[in-house]
Amino acid sequence: DVELVQSGGGSVQAGESLRLSCTTSGFPVDVSGMGWYRQAPGSGCKMVSRISPNGATTYSESVKGRFTISRDNAKTTVYLQMNSLKSEDTAVYYCAGDPPGYSIEDLGELRSCPVPAGYWGQGTQVTVSS
Protein backbone atom coordinates (compact mmCIF):
# COMPACT_ATOMS: atom_id res chain seq x y z
CA ASP A 1 0.00 0.00 0.00
CA VAL A 2 1.07 3.55 -0.69
CA GLU A 3 1.45 5.81 2.30
CA LEU A 4 2.56 9.43 2.60
CA VAL A 5 3.27 10.58 6.14
CA GLN A 6 3.85 14.23 6.86
CA SER A 7 5.79 15.79 9.69
CA GLY A 8 6.74 19.31 10.62
CA GLY A 9 4.51 22.32 10.68
CA GLY A 10 3.23 24.18 13.70
CA SER A 11 2.88 27.78 14.82
CA VAL A 12 5.52 30.44 14.23
CA GLN A 13 5.90 34.19 14.05
CA ALA A 14 6.09 36.01 10.76
CA GLY A 15 9.60 35.94 9.34
CA GLU A 16 10.45 32.60 10.88
CA SER A 17 11.03 29.29 9.12
CA LEU A 18 9.56 25.81 9.11
CA ARG A 19 10.34 22.61 7.28
CA LEU A 20 7.74 20.10 6.24
CA SER A 21 8.63 16.50 5.46
CA CYS A 22 6.71 13.90 3.54
CA THR A 23 7.99 10.36 3.90
CA THR A 24 6.60 7.85 1.48
CA SER A 25 6.29 4.11 1.44
CA GLY A 26 5.23 2.02 -1.50
CA PHE A 27 5.48 5.06 -3.76
CA PRO A 28 8.16 5.50 -6.44
CA VAL A 29 9.19 8.98 -5.36
CA ASP A 30 12.20 8.99 -7.69
CA VAL A 31 10.11 8.55 -10.84
CA SER A 32 6.94 10.38 -9.88
CA GLY A 33 5.89 13.97 -9.70
CA MET A 34 5.25 15.19 -6.19
CA GLY A 35 4.02 18.41 -4.76
CA TRP A 36 2.93 20.42 -1.79
CA TYR A 37 -0.53 21.94 -1.73
CA ARG A 38 -2.27 24.07 0.83
CA GLN A 39 -5.75 25.06 1.78
CA ALA A 40 -6.61 28.08 3.84
CA PRO A 41 -10.05 28.63 5.39
CA GLY A 42 -12.50 29.72 2.73
CA SER A 43 -10.09 28.99 -0.11
CA GLY A 44 -9.56 26.20 -2.56
CA CYS A 45 -6.66 23.81 -2.68
CA LYS A 46 -3.66 25.63 -4.10
CA MET A 47 -0.43 24.29 -5.48
CA VAL A 48 2.52 25.58 -3.48
CA SER A 49 5.39 23.75 -5.13
CA ARG A 50 6.06 20.69 -7.24
CA ILE A 51 9.08 18.62 -8.17
CA SER A 52 9.19 16.49 -11.28
CA PRO A 53 10.92 13.13 -11.65
CA ASN A 54 13.89 14.85 -13.29
CA GLY A 55 14.16 17.31 -10.41
CA ALA A 56 12.60 20.32 -12.08
CA THR A 57 10.79 22.51 -9.57
CA THR A 58 7.79 24.79 -9.78
CA TYR A 59 6.56 27.34 -7.28
CA SER A 60 3.50 29.47 -6.95
CA GLU A 61 4.21 33.15 -7.31
CA SER A 62 3.27 33.78 -3.69
CA VAL A 63 6.06 31.57 -2.33
CA LYS A 64 8.72 31.91 -4.99
CA GLY A 65 12.02 32.90 -3.45
CA ARG A 66 10.91 31.92 0.05
CA PHE A 67 10.07 28.22 -0.19
CA THR A 68 12.24 25.40 -1.49
CA ILE A 69 11.10 21.91 -2.41
CA SER A 70 13.58 19.05 -2.41
CA ARG A 71 13.60 15.31 -2.62
CA ASP A 72 15.78 12.65 -1.05
CA ASN A 73 15.35 9.54 -3.12
CA ALA A 74 17.29 7.38 -0.69
CA LYS A 75 14.96 8.39 2.12
CA THR A 76 11.93 8.46 -0.17
CA THR A 77 11.12 11.81 1.37
CA VAL A 78 10.12 15.16 -0.05
CA TYR A 79 10.72 18.34 1.89
CA LEU A 80 9.35 21.86 1.82
CA GLN A 81 11.62 24.43 3.42
CA MET A 82 9.60 27.53 4.20
CA ASN A 83 11.48 30.71 5.02
CA SER A 84 10.32 34.25 5.69
CA LEU A 85 6.88 33.00 6.53
CA LYS A 86 3.98 35.41 6.28
CA SER A 87 0.56 35.36 7.88
CA GLU A 88 -0.96 34.60 4.47
CA ASP A 89 0.96 31.31 4.46
CA THR A 90 -1.33 30.06 7.20
CA ALA A 91 -3.07 26.95 5.91
CA VAL A 92 -3.24 23.20 6.09
CA TYR A 93 -0.44 21.83 3.96
CA TYR A 94 -0.60 18.53 2.11
CA CYS A 95 2.02 16.58 0.24
CA ALA A 96 0.82 14.68 -2.78
CA GLY A 97 2.17 12.21 -5.26
CA ASP A 98 0.97 11.97 -8.82
CA PRO A 99 -0.97 8.90 -9.87
CA PRO A 100 0.44 6.77 -12.67
CA GLY A 101 0.10 8.32 -16.08
CA TYR A 102 -0.85 11.90 -15.24
CA SER A 103 -0.27 14.81 -12.92
CA ILE A 104 -2.52 16.17 -10.22
CA GLU A 105 -2.06 19.49 -12.02
CA ASP A 106 -3.96 18.01 -14.97
CA LEU A 107 -7.08 18.11 -12.80
CA GLY A 108 -7.20 21.88 -12.96
CA GLU A 109 -8.58 23.94 -10.12
CA LEU A 110 -9.06 21.95 -6.93
CA ARG A 111 -11.88 22.93 -4.62
CA SER A 112 -10.42 21.18 -1.62
CA CYS A 113 -7.52 19.02 -0.55
CA PRO A 114 -7.13 16.13 -0.76
CA VAL A 115 -8.72 14.97 -3.97
CA PRO A 116 -9.57 11.37 -4.91
CA ALA A 117 -6.68 11.17 -7.33
CA GLY A 118 -3.07 10.47 -6.63
CA TYR A 119 -1.74 9.91 -3.15
CA TRP A 120 -1.96 12.40 -0.30
CA GLY A 121 -0.46 12.92 3.09
CA GLN A 122 -2.59 13.50 6.15
CA GLY A 123 -2.18 17.28 6.13
CA THR A 124 -0.45 19.47 8.66
CA GLN A 125 -1.40 22.87 10.02
CA VAL A 126 0.94 25.79 9.55
CA THR A 127 -0.01 28.94 11.44
CA VAL A 128 1.94 32.15 11.04
CA SER A 129 1.25 35.01 13.41
CA SER A 130 2.09 38.56 12.47
C-alpha positions in Angstrom: 0.0 0.0 0.0 1.1 3.6 -0.7 1.4 5.8 2.3 2.6 9.4 2.6 3.3 10.6 6.1 3.9 14.2 6.9 5.8 15.8 9.7 6.7 19.3 10.6 4.5 22.3 10.7 3.2 24.2 13.7 2.9 27.8 14.8 5.5 30.4 14.2 5.9 34.2 14.0 6.1 36.0 10.8 9.6 35.9 9.3 10.5 32.6 10.9 11.0 29.3 9.1 9.6 25.8 9.1 10.3 22.6 7.3 7.7 20.1 6.2 8.6 16.5 5.5 6.7 13.9 3.5 8.0 10.4 3.9 6.6 7.8 1.5 6.3 4.1 1.4 5.2 2.0 -1.5 5.5 5.1 -3.8 8.2 5.5 -6.4 9.2 9.0 -5.4 12.2 9.0 -7.7 10.1 8.5 -10.8 6.9 10.4 -9.9 5.9 14.0 -9.7 5.3 15.2 -6.2 4.0 18.4 -4.8 2.9 20.4 -1.8 -0.5 21.9 -1.7 -2.3 24.1 0.8 -5.8 25.1 1.8 -6.6 28.1 3.8 -10.0 28.6 5.4 -12.5 29.7 2.7 -10.1 29.0 -0.1 -9.6 26.2 -2.6 -6.7 23.8 -2.7 -3.7 25.6 -4.1 -0.4 24.3 -5.5 2.5 25.6 -3.5 5.4 23.7 -5.1 6.1 20.7 -7.2 9.1 18.6 -8.2 9.2 16.5 -11.3 10.9 13.1 -11.6 13.9 14.8 -13.3 14.2 17.3 -10.4 12.6 20.3 -12.1 10.8 22.5 -9.6 7.8 24.8 -9.8 6.6 27.3 -7.3 3.5 29.5 -6.9 4.2 33.2 -7.3 3.3 33.8 -3.7 6.1 31.6 -2.3 8.7 31.9 -5.0 12.0 32.9 -3.4 10.9 31.9 0.1 10.1 28.2 -0.2 12.2 25.4 -1.5 11.1 21.9 -2.4 13.6 19.0 -2.4 13.6 15.3 -2.6 15.8 12.7 -1.0 15.3 9.5 -3.1 17.3 7.4 -0.7 15.0 8.4 2.1 11.9 8.5 -0.2 11.1 11.8 1.4 10.1 15.2 -0.1 10.7 18.3 1.9 9.4 21.9 1.8 11.6 24.4 3.4 9.6 27.5 4.2 11.5 30.7 5.0 10.3 34.3 5.7 6.9 33.0 6.5 4.0 35.4 6.3 0.6 35.4 7.9 -1.0 34.6 4.5 1.0 31.3 4.5 -1.3 30.1 7.2 -3.1 26.9 5.9 -3.2 23.2 6.1 -0.4 21.8 4.0 -0.6 18.5 2.1 2.0 16.6 0.2 0.8 14.7 -2.8 2.2 12.2 -5.3 1.0 12.0 -8.8 -1.0 8.9 -9.9 0.4 6.8 -12.7 0.1 8.3 -16.1 -0.8 11.9 -15.2 -0.3 14.8 -12.9 -2.5 16.2 -10.2 -2.1 19.5 -12.0 -4.0 18.0 -15.0 -7.1 18.1 -12.8 -7.2 21.9 -13.0 -8.6 23.9 -10.1 -9.1 21.9 -6.9 -11.9 22.9 -4.6 -10.4 21.2 -1.6 -7.5 19.0 -0.6 -7.1 16.1 -0.8 -8.7 15.0 -4.0 -9.6 11.4 -4.9 -6.7 11.2 -7.3 -3.1 10.5 -6.6 -1.7 9.9 -3.2 -2.0 12.4 -0.3 -0.5 12.9 3.1 -2.6 13.5 6.1 -2.2 17.3 6.1 -0.4 19.5 8.7 -1.4 22.9 10.0 0.9 25.8 9.5 0.0 28.9 11.4 1.9 32.1 11.0 1.3 35.0 13.4 2.1 38.6 12.5 
